[in-house]
């Protein structure tokens, strides 16, 4: 099994570097979600995820070997990889199915129940102490999500926006179910980062997801170009999504190996900013004053964590 680099938490710069890596990972995840939403609308969630994971497995395998890794995981590490890969497969199917039916900013807002759940799961499963700063950051972040959601639903004078973009209950239910699995994934991510390199995590997760999702391909499989989207564009978006997923997962794995889950989980709220931005740029989804106000609360929550980290 590949070894993990020596922990950097002894360096004064380690917490800051880990937080920057986490924020970068969320930005790449937001861009990946945009590419996947377009392909999912075209060929369906099963086919889009399967082909992205196949491409990702090839790219991650090349990266894994290029870094000098030769041995595949086994024993307890393999069991943890299998568990997280299975959880992420279910999480991804539910999320992208819902995302295809829901505006990006709204979908991301719903998923923010996950970091709050994960903070307390970390206390139970990882024996981490939940500090007041982490709780305050979560409250601020969740408050930001409530403000944005209220604007979407028309509670704060944005009824026109709400009537144009309100998702069906199916999309909301799928994303909420995905958020529960995402909370579990966040805790598993912290455990996984302690025993495996980012390259190993990326490769194994792509392979496991491809296996599980591939079981459904005979019933829901399709190729880019089978629908309205041109084949070259579809394959290009899938490749872009695979690259962005690898970059994001690598950064997050690196970050979670060097900082506690309660320090990084509130930074997940920054994903809303990227979701709103990419939704506006690519899908012409509107951003109102409630979005800006909510984003300000989310950033405030992230700052609460950053300034309370010990040197």
BANU-496630 format. One record per residue (C-alpha): residue number from 1; x negated, y negated, z. Coordinates in Angstrom, 3 decimals. Each point is the difference from the previous one (the first is absolute). Layout:
N
SITE     k         xx         yy         zz
SITE   NUM          X          Y          Z
...
This chain:
311
SITE     k         xx         yy         zz
SITE     1      0.000      0.000      0.000
SITE     2     -1.292     -3.463     -0.829
SITE     3     -1.190     -2.009      2.959
SITE     4      1.413     -3.373      0.967
SITE     5     -2.390     -2.966      0.162
SITE     6     -1.080     -1.015      3.490
SITE     7      2.702     -2.100      1.696
SITE     8     -0.517     -3.740     -0.377
SITE     9      1.945     -1.002      3.081
SITE    10     -3.234     -0.700      1.862
SITE    11     -0.598     -2.977     -2.290
SITE    12      1.706     -3.340      0.742
SITE    13      1.056     -0.163     -3.651
SITE    14      1.653      3.422     -0.027
SITE    15      3.541     -1.016      1.082
SITE    16      0.079     -2.879     -2.486
SITE    17     -1.310      2.149     -2.863
SITE    18      2.538      2.712      0.808
SITE    19      2.850     -2.525     -0.034
SITE    20     -1.161     -1.492     -3.304
SITE    21     -0.185      3.498     -1.492
SITE    22      3.524      0.722      1.256
SITE    23      1.341     -3.229     -1.520
SITE    24     -1.707      0.791     -3.313
SITE    25      1.493      3.475      0.053
SITE    26      3.487     -1.440      0.445
SITE    27     -0.537     -2.386     -2.927
SITE    28     -0.950      2.891     -2.288
SITE    29      2.987      1.972      1.274
SITE    30      2.279     -2.885     -0.970
SITE    31     -1.414     -0.067     -3.519
SITE    32      0.326      3.790     -0.237
SITE    33      3.650     -0.176      1.073
SITE    34      0.683     -2.439     -2.853
SITE    35     -1.520      2.311     -2.610
SITE    36      1.815      3.016      1.443
SITE    37      3.342     -1.803      0.126
SITE    38     -0.197     -0.713     -3.733
SITE    39     -0.884      3.620     -0.856
SITE    40      2.546      1.440      2.433
SITE    41      2.792     -2.001     -1.613
SITE    42     -1.128      1.421     -3.356
SITE    43     -0.556      3.741      0.651
SITE    44      1.202      0.639      3.565
SITE    45     -1.723      0.288      3.364
SITE    46     -1.083      3.660     -0.228
SITE    47     -1.740     -0.321     -3.349
SITE    48     -1.559     -3.360      0.838
SITE    49     -1.455      1.247      3.296
SITE    50     -1.178      3.318     -1.441
SITE    51     -1.936     -1.534     -2.904
SITE    52     -1.448     -2.680      2.260
SITE    53     -1.239      2.664      2.413
SITE    54     -1.469      2.083     -2.833
SITE    55     -1.920     -3.004     -1.315
SITE    56     -0.952     -0.937      3.546
SITE    57     -1.290      3.523      0.726
SITE    58     -2.314     -0.136     -3.020
SITE    59     -1.330     -3.460      0.866
SITE    60     -0.351      0.836      3.699
SITE    61     -1.772      3.261     -0.843
SITE    62     -2.571     -1.870     -2.070
SITE    63     -0.530     -2.470      2.836
SITE    64     -0.244      2.822      2.556
SITE    65     -2.749      1.804     -1.937
SITE    66     -1.796     -3.230     -0.906
SITE    67     -0.427     -0.790      3.706
SITE    68     -1.855      3.276      0.502
SITE    69      2.883      1.934      1.548
SITE    70      0.113      3.709     -0.787
SITE    71      1.847      1.773      2.811
SITE    72      3.762     -0.131      0.199
SITE    73      1.739     -0.357      3.385
SITE    74      0.929      3.040      2.055
SITE    75      1.380      0.936      3.394
SITE    76      1.558     -2.771      2.090
SITE    77     -0.917     -2.655     -2.573
SITE    78      1.792      1.881     -2.767
SITE    79      3.106      0.431      2.163
SITE    80      0.086     -3.729      0.697
SITE    81     -0.457     -0.754     -3.716
SITE    82      2.879      2.357     -0.859
SITE    83      2.263     -1.576      2.604
SITE    84     -0.650     -3.572     -1.075
SITE    85      0.165      0.850     -3.713
SITE    86      3.400      1.623      0.531
SITE    87      1.282     -2.954      2.027
SITE    88     -1.264     -2.489     -2.596
SITE    89      1.581      1.976     -2.858
SITE    90      3.440     -0.233      1.607
SITE    91     -0.595     -3.616      0.960
SITE    92     -1.020     -0.977     -3.537
SITE    93      2.938      1.713     -1.719
SITE    94      2.492     -1.702      2.319
SITE    95     -1.689     -3.404     -0.223
SITE    96     -0.380     -0.202     -3.783
SITE    97      3.501      1.384     -0.565
SITE    98      1.320     -2.801      2.196
SITE    99     -2.388     -2.587     -1.475
SITE   100      1.387      0.609     -3.486
SITE   101      3.394     -1.091      1.373
SITE   102     -1.100     -2.804      2.332
SITE   103     -1.883     -3.314     -0.430
SITE   104     -3.628      0.401      1.064
SITE   105      0.037     -2.581      2.783
SITE   106      3.143      1.488      1.484
SITE   107     -1.349      3.559     -0.220
SITE   108     -3.210     -0.982      1.762
SITE   109      1.997     -1.818      2.685
SITE   110      1.910      3.186      0.797
SITE   111     -3.222      2.005      0.339
SITE   112     -1.234     -2.314      2.736
SITE   113      1.838      2.075      2.557
SITE   114     -2.865      2.479     -0.530
SITE   115     -2.917     -1.915      1.584
SITE   116      2.116     -0.652      3.093
SITE   117      0.741      3.719      0.314
SITE   118     -3.655      0.816     -0.689
SITE   119     -1.280     -2.242      2.799
SITE   120      1.798      2.121      2.546
SITE   121     -0.793      3.263     -1.773
SITE   122     -3.672     -0.988      0.288
SITE   123      0.444     -0.357      3.753
SITE   124      1.574      3.457      0.276
SITE   125     -2.098      1.956     -2.505
SITE   126     -3.322     -1.849      0.064
SITE   127      0.084     -1.047      3.658
SITE   128     -0.619     -3.634     -0.946
SITE   129      1.023     -2.750      2.412
SITE   130      2.488     -2.440     -1.474
SITE   131     -1.225     -3.489      0.829
SITE   132      2.201     -3.070      0.317
SITE   133     -1.663     -1.530     -3.069
SITE   134      1.021      2.936     -2.179
SITE   135      3.564     -0.151      1.300
SITE   136      0.185     -3.759     -0.601
SITE   137     -1.351      0.453     -3.531
SITE   138      2.633      2.634     -0.709
SITE   139      2.772     -2.236      1.329
SITE   140     -1.157     -2.906     -2.174
SITE   141     -0.295      2.220     -3.053
SITE   142      3.380      1.588      0.514
SITE   143      1.487     -3.450      0.578
SITE   144     -1.354     -1.059     -3.367
SITE   145      1.649      2.996     -1.637
SITE   146      3.336     -0.867      1.649
SITE   147     -0.166     -3.578     -1.303
SITE   148     -0.677      1.200     -3.540
SITE   149      2.692      2.667      0.170
SITE   150      2.498     -2.540      1.312
SITE   151     -0.725     -2.192     -3.009
SITE   152      0.514      2.934     -2.359
SITE   153      3.335      0.868      1.601
SITE   154      1.227     -3.574     -0.130
SITE   155      0.035     -0.575      3.748
SITE   156     -2.155     -3.109     -0.342
SITE   157      1.649     -1.629     -2.988
SITE   158     -1.409      2.248     -2.733
SITE   159      3.199      1.787     -0.970
SITE   160     -0.648     -0.488     -3.707
SITE   161     -3.302      1.757      0.257
SITE   162      1.512      2.760      2.069
SITE   163      2.843      0.642     -2.424
SITE   164     -2.411      0.258     -2.911
SITE   165     -2.534      2.323      1.606
SITE   166      1.709      1.961      2.760
SITE   167     -1.102      3.649     -0.289
SITE   168      2.347      2.955      0.079
SITE   169      0.253      1.887      3.266
SITE   170     -1.791      2.953     -1.611
SITE   171     -3.165     -2.032     -0.544
SITE   172      0.079     -1.393      3.538
SITE   173      0.538      3.476      1.508
SITE   174     -2.886      1.475     -2.015
SITE   175     -2.396     -2.775      0.997
SITE   176      0.972      0.248      3.669
SITE   177     -0.635      3.749     -0.039
SITE   178     -3.327     -0.672     -1.701
SITE   179     -0.873     -2.498      2.722
SITE   180      0.391      2.644      2.695
SITE   181     -2.429      2.287     -1.843
SITE   182     -2.296     -2.985     -0.566
SITE   183     -0.221     -0.583      3.757
SITE   184     -1.159      3.593      0.470
SITE   185     -2.403     -0.456     -2.915
SITE   186     -1.621     -3.009      1.698
SITE   187     -0.868      2.056      3.062
SITE   188     -1.233      2.942     -2.093
SITE   189     -2.110     -2.458     -1.982
SITE   190     -1.832     -1.029      3.159
SITE   191     -0.641      3.644      0.971
SITE   192     -1.071      0.910     -3.525
SITE   193     -2.442     -2.889     -0.278
SITE   194     -1.904      1.303      3.028
SITE   195     -0.941      3.313     -1.618
SITE   196     -0.234     -0.608     -3.746
SITE   197     -1.537     -2.451     -2.440
SITE   198      2.228     -2.337     -2.046
SITE   199     -0.974      1.891     -3.181
SITE   200      1.126      3.307      1.480
SITE   201      3.263     -1.470      1.269
SITE   202      0.851     -1.532     -3.375
SITE   203     -0.752      3.198     -1.949
SITE   204      1.844      2.406      2.283
SITE   205      3.047     -2.239      0.362
SITE   206      0.395     -0.357     -3.766
SITE   207     -0.341      3.759     -0.519
SITE   208      2.489      0.901      2.741
SITE   209      2.535     -2.554     -1.208
SITE   210     -0.355      1.222     -3.591
SITE   211      0.648      3.565      1.158
SITE   212      3.188     -0.758      1.932
SITE   213      1.434     -2.439     -2.530
SITE   214     -1.010      2.326     -2.854
SITE   215      2.425      2.605      1.335
SITE   216      2.836     -2.296     -1.089
SITE   217     -1.436     -0.774     -3.442
SITE   218      1.836      2.839     -1.807
SITE   219      3.260     -1.645      1.089
SITE   220     -0.827     -3.701     -0.291
SITE   221     -3.200     -0.245     -2.029
SITE   222     -0.552     -2.519     -2.780
SITE   223     -2.824     -1.704     -1.844
SITE   224     -0.604     -3.738     -0.457
SITE   225      1.629     -0.931     -3.262
SITE   226      2.918      2.406      0.415
SITE   227      2.131     -3.031      0.884
SITE   228     -0.058     -3.676     -0.954
SITE   229     -3.604     -0.696      1.010
SITE   230     -2.706      0.600     -2.614
SITE   231     -2.279      2.944      0.786
SITE   232     -3.302     -1.975      0.021
SITE   233      1.474     -2.546      2.422
SITE   234      1.422      2.728      2.217
SITE   235     -3.300      1.914      0.228
SITE   236     -1.849     -3.273      0.551
SITE   237      2.251     -0.916      2.933
SITE   238     -0.360      3.486      1.484
SITE   239     -3.789     -0.194     -0.250
SITE   240      0.024     -3.476      1.521
SITE   241      2.229      1.253      2.834
SITE   242     -2.361      2.935      0.646
SITE   243     -3.049     -2.289      0.141
SITE   244      1.756     -2.458      2.300
SITE   245      1.173      2.834      2.263
SITE   246     -3.578      1.307      0.286
SITE   247     -1.349     -3.462      0.808
SITE   248      2.717     -0.598      2.581
SITE   249     -0.289      3.379      1.713
SITE   250     -3.800     -0.255      0.093
SITE   251      0.111     -3.425      1.644
SITE   252      2.642      1.062      2.516
SITE   253     -1.870      3.200      0.880
SITE   254     -3.191     -2.003      0.496
SITE   255      1.826     -2.502      2.201
SITE   256      1.804      2.570      2.164
SITE   257     -3.314      1.761      0.684
SITE   258     -1.336     -3.207      1.572
SITE   259      2.902     -1.549      1.896
SITE   260      2.885      1.182      2.158
SITE   261      3.388      0.563     -1.567
SITE   262      1.613     -2.687      2.168
SITE   263     -2.481     -2.563     -1.369
SITE   264      0.679      0.832     -3.640
SITE   265      3.683      0.953     -0.052
SITE   266      1.288     -3.608      0.355
SITE   267     -2.077     -0.921     -3.068
SITE   268      2.325      2.253     -1.986
SITE   269      2.429     -2.946      0.113
SITE   270     -2.154     -1.791     -2.584
SITE   271      1.425      2.466     -2.516
SITE   272      3.147     -2.126     -0.128
SITE   273     -1.953     -2.941     -1.384
SITE   274     -1.384      2.147     -2.830
SITE   275      3.360      1.645     -0.667
SITE   276      1.704     -3.384     -0.308
SITE   277     -2.787     -1.360     -2.210
SITE   278     -0.122      2.925     -2.422
SITE   279      3.788      0.268     -0.064
SITE   280      0.191     -3.666     -1.027
SITE   281     -2.785      0.207     -2.590
SITE   282      0.992      3.282     -1.646
SITE   283      3.708      0.549      0.656
SITE   284      1.123     -3.639      0.287
SITE   285      1.296      0.520      3.543
SITE   286      0.664     -3.290      1.758
SITE   287     -1.868     -1.248      3.075
SITE   288      1.940     -2.429      2.194
SITE   289     -0.848     -2.014      3.088
SITE   290      0.904      2.925      2.214
SITE   291     -2.731      2.041     -1.678
SITE   292     -2.564     -2.709      0.717
SITE   293      1.167     -0.366      3.610
SITE   294     -0.129      3.731      0.544
SITE   295     -3.460      0.224     -1.559
SITE   296     -1.208     -2.686      2.423
SITE   297      1.188      2.093      2.955
SITE   298     -1.657      3.096     -1.473
SITE   299     -3.334     -1.792     -0.408
SITE   300      0.325     -1.307      3.567
SITE   301      0.382      3.562      1.198
SITE   302     -3.123      1.073     -1.860
SITE   303     -1.901     -2.909      1.544
SITE   304      1.047      1.072      3.491
SITE   305     -1.741      3.327     -0.563
SITE   306     -3.088     -1.534     -1.600
SITE   307     -0.727     -2.496      2.767
SITE   308      0.469      2.568      2.782
SITE   309     -2.520      2.511     -1.358
SITE   310     -3.074      0.334      2.258
SITE   311     -3.402     -0.713     -1.503
